[in-house]
Amino acid sequence: VHVGEPENIVVSGIAFGNHAERLAKLGKGDAISVIGALKPTQWQDKNTNETKHGLSVTVADVLSVYDIKKKRNAEASENSTQQGKPFNDEIGF
């Protein structure tokens, strides 16, 4: 993640089940938003022996641009089938 520093922050994540499957379908550079438990991490760089810092997130939920497009398309489809009906019920007045 680029945060305006000279170096980027490495954010690693772990996800399970449906969230992991959805994340696996994304490509490099795809934007996502995740909710989860975040904790700081550190490790030694193998080349420079320098201590590096990052973040690790255990994913509880994920939202991608594809999820937003899918939801908008579903809402647009629903709205087009309900034109002229202010409420979603069987009362015909």
Solvent accessible surface area in square Angstrom, and as a share of the most:
residue,aa,sasa,rsa
1,V,105,0.60
2,H,135,0.60
3,V,68,0.39
4,G,61,0.58
5,E,103,0.46
6,P,142,0.89
7,E,96,0.43
8,N,90,0.46
9,I,57,0.29
10,V,83,0.48
11,V,62,0.35
12,S,58,0.37
13,G,55,0.53
14,I,87,0.44
15,A,22,0.17
16,F,135,0.56
17,G,50,0.48
18,N,94,0.48
19,H,44,0.20
20,A,33,0.26
21,E,111,0.50
22,R,71,0.26
23,L,45,0.22
24,A,83,0.65
25,K,171,0.72
26,L,43,0.21
27,G,44,0.42
28,K,214,0.91
29,G,79,0.76
30,D,50,0.26
31,A,64,0.50
32,I,82,0.41
33,S,66,0.42
34,V,54,0.31
35,I,119,0.60
36,G,33,0.32
37,A,72,0.56
38,L,108,0.54
39,K,129,0.54
40,P,111,0.70
41,T,42,0.25
42,Q,121,0.54
43,W,100,0.35
44,Q,97,0.43
45,D,33,0.17
46,K,201,0.85
47,N,146,0.75
48,T,89,0.51
49,N,114,0.58
50,E,88,0.39
51,T,59,0.35
52,K,39,0.17
53,H,124,0.55
54,G,5,0.05
55,L,54,0.27
56,S,25,0.16
57,V,12,0.07
58,T,64,0.37
59,V,14,0.08
60,A,64,0.49
61,D,68,0.35
62,V,9,0.05
63,L,86,0.43
64,S,9,0.06
65,V,65,0.37
66,Y,118,0.45
67,D,38,0.20
68,I,64,0.32
69,K,113,0.48
70,K,151,0.64
71,K,129,0.55
72,R,160,0.58
73,N,104,0.53
74,A,63,0.49
75,E,82,0.37
76,A,62,0.48
77,S,63,0.41
78,E,96,0.43
79,N,98,0.50
80,S,66,0.43
81,T,107,0.62
82,Q,46,0.20
83,Q,145,0.65
84,G,81,0.78
85,K,126,0.53
86,P,111,0.70
87,F,146,0.61
88,N,125,0.64
89,D,70,0.36
90,E,174,0.78
91,I,104,0.53
92,G,85,0.81
93,F,208,0.87
